[in-house]
Amino acid sequence: QVHLVESGGGWVQAGGSLTLSCAASTNIFSSDTMGWYRQAPGKQRELVAIFTSTGSTNYADSVKGRFTISRDNAKNALYLQMNSLKPDDTAVYYCNVRYLLYTYWGQGTQVTVSS
């Protein structure tokens, strides 16, 4: 069982930056995928950024060039650096890890971007 603990959410003005962190209870780098999702009011949960099993990254078109996903194996941590934030980025952000038949989610952290 993997427990994911998120931090770093909060309020920021448009154009600002935030870094989200996801700390895992065990090593997560053998996972099939690890990434970040978000869900805005009235919308479906969507993929933001993800590491595949090969270590490559994929980003939603809406965040390309602004967000960067990274990881630290020593800290069992996953990060999301968010720059040039827009009001449309306002959402609850979730850390996600998939390993074999298992899927793990963080509790979610609120990111609010004011205009």
N, C-alpha and C positions, 0 to 999 in steps of 0.2 A: 504494500500500500504506500502510495506517495501522497504526502501532504504538501500543498502549495500555499505559500503565504505571500501576499502581495503588499506592496507599499509604494508610495510616491505620487498617488493621485492627489488632486486638489483643484484649486482655482487659479486661472491664469488669464491674462488679457491676450487678445488676438495678437499674433506675432511672437508671442513668448514661447518658452520651452519648458518641458517637464521630462523627467526620467522615471519610468516605472520599473520596479524591481519585483522579481518573483523568486523567492527562496524555496528550494525543494528540500524535503526531509532526507532524501537519498540522492545518489548520483542519478542524473537524468540524461546523460549524454549517450546512453545506450537506447534511448527511446526511439520510436519510429519517427515521431515528429514532436516538436515543441514550438509553441508560438503564442501569439496574442490575438484575441478576438475582442470585438466591442459590440455593444448593443445600445442604440439610441432610442429615445422614446418613439413609439409607433413604428419601429423598424425591426427587421429580423437581425439576429446576431450574425455578424459578418467577420470574415478573416481580415486581419490587419497586416500581420507579418508572421512568417513561419520559417523555421529550420526544417528541412526535410531530413530523411534518414541518412542521406549522403552529405549533409552539411551545407547544401546550397540553401539559398534564401529566396522567398517569394513575398511580394508585397501587393497589397491592394493598389489599384491604379490611383485611387484618391490620395494615397499617402506617399507614393514614390517620390524620392528626392527630398522628403521632409522627415520621415521616420527611419530609424535604423534599429534593427534587432541585433542583439549580441548575447554572448553567454560567457560564463566564467566557471570552468569545471572545478576549480579548487573550492569555490564557494557554493557549488551546486545551484547556481543562480542564472536566471534569464532576465534580460533587460530590454526595455524599449525606450530609446531616445527619441523624443518628439520635439521637433523644431517647427518654427513658423506655424504655430497652431492657429486653427480657424474655428469659428463658432460651430461649424459642422462637425468638428472633431469631438464635440461634447457627447459623452456616452459613458456607460459603465464598461470598463476594460477588464478582460479576463485572461489570466494565464492558463494555458492548456498544454498538457503532456499526454501523448499516446504511446503506449508500450504494449506490444502483443495484443491481447484481447481487452486491455484496460484503457480507459480514458479518465483523466484527472483534470479537475477544474479548480482554480483559485476561487476565492469568495467574491471577487470583483472589487474594483476600486473606481470611484467616480472621478471623472475628469470633466471639468466645466471650463469652457473658454468663452469669455465675454467679448462682445464686439466693441 
